[in-house]
Amino acid sequence: MSSDKNIYKIIFANQDKVYEVYCQSIFQSDMYGFIEIEELIFGERSQVLVDPGEEKLKSEFAGVKRSYIPMHSIIRIDEVEKEGVAKMHETSGAGNVKPFPMNFPQGPKESK
């Protein structure tokens, strides 16, 4: 890569939405089970057209220095050559991205 800084694309699920964000720093958190992302990158557009989806994400992460994402929410992490457009997709019941089930089946009950 021609840049000194690496750029990472992180895709993760959060509350029935799939987020796709770009950052310059990503590492395992000291908090067990979390990934830390820092230095979020949002496209600085000098064009007249503005992507409302990216603007919504930009306002959602405004003032965020560091974000902690649970490992089980991460779908994919890629190191990329340049940043793209940050996105947020609504997930529907028909999609193939589903949250990990948190209720585990109980063992057989003992009879008295």
C-alpha positions in Angstrom: 0.0 0.0 0.0 1.2 3.5 -0.7 -0.2 4.9 2.6 1.6 4.6 6.0 -1.7 3.9 7.7 -3.7 0.7 7.3 -7.4 1.0 6.6 -9.8 -1.7 7.8 -13.4 -2.4 6.8 -15.4 -3.9 9.6 -18.9 -5.4 9.0 -20.9 -6.1 12.2 -24.5 -6.7 13.3 -26.1 -4.5 15.8 -29.9 -4.4 16.7 -31.3 -5.8 13.5 -28.9 -3.7 11.3 -25.6 -4.5 9.6 -23.0 -1.8 9.8 -20.1 -1.4 7.4 -17.5 1.1 8.8 -13.9 2.0 8.0 -11.2 2.7 10.6 -7.5 3.0 10.9 -7.0 1.1 14.1 -8.4 -2.2 15.2 -7.3 -4.6 18.0 -8.5 -7.0 20.6 -9.8 -5.2 23.7 -8.7 -5.7 27.3 -12.4 -6.3 27.9 -12.9 -9.9 27.3 -14.9 -10.7 24.1 -14.7 -7.3 22.5 -12.8 -5.7 19.5 -11.8 -2.1 19.7 -12.0 0.2 16.7 -10.5 3.7 16.6 -10.1 6.5 14.2 -13.3 5.9 12.2 -13.1 7.1 8.6 -15.9 8.8 6.8 -15.6 10.1 3.3 -15.0 13.8 3.1 -17.1 14.7 0.1 -16.5 17.9 -1.8 -19.3 17.1 -4.1 -22.8 18.5 -4.0 -24.3 15.0 -3.6 -24.4 13.7 0.0 -25.1 10.1 0.9 -27.8 10.2 3.6 -26.8 6.7 4.9 -23.2 7.8 5.5 -24.3 11.0 7.1 -26.6 9.1 9.5 -23.6 6.9 10.5 -21.4 9.9 10.8 -23.8 11.6 13.2 -24.3 8.4 15.1 -20.5 8.0 15.7 -19.9 11.8 16.2 -17.7 12.4 19.2 -16.8 8.6 19.5 -13.1 8.2 20.2 -13.2 4.4 20.5 -15.9 1.8 19.9 -16.1 -1.6 21.5 -17.8 -4.3 19.3 -18.7 -7.7 20.7 -16.7 -10.4 18.9 -19.9 -12.5 18.2 -21.4 -9.5 16.3 -18.5 -9.2 13.9 -19.3 -10.7 10.4 -16.1 -9.8 8.6 -12.9 -7.6 8.9 -10.9 -6.7 5.8 -7.7 -4.7 5.4 -8.4 -2.5 2.3 -6.3 -0.1 0.2 -8.7 2.8 0.5 -11.9 3.6 2.4 -15.3 3.2 0.8 -18.7 4.5 1.8 -19.8 3.6 5.3 -23.2 1.9 5.2 -26.0 0.6 7.4 -28.4 -2.0 6.1 -31.6 -3.0 7.7 -31.9 -6.8 8.1 -35.2 -8.5 7.5 -36.3 -11.9 8.6 -35.6 -13.2 5.0 -31.8 -12.3 5.1 -29.0 -14.6 5.9 -27.5 -12.5 8.7 -29.0 -13.5 12.0 -27.9 -12.8 15.6 -26.3 -15.7 17.4 -28.9 -17.4 19.6 -28.4 -16.6 23.3 -30.8 -19.1 24.8 -29.3 -22.5 25.0 -31.3 -25.7 25.4 -31.6 -27.0 28.9 -30.5 -30.5 29.8 -33.1 -33.2 30.8 -34.9 -32.3 34.0 -34.5 -34.6 36.9 -37.7 -36.3 38.1 -38.3 -36.7 41.8 
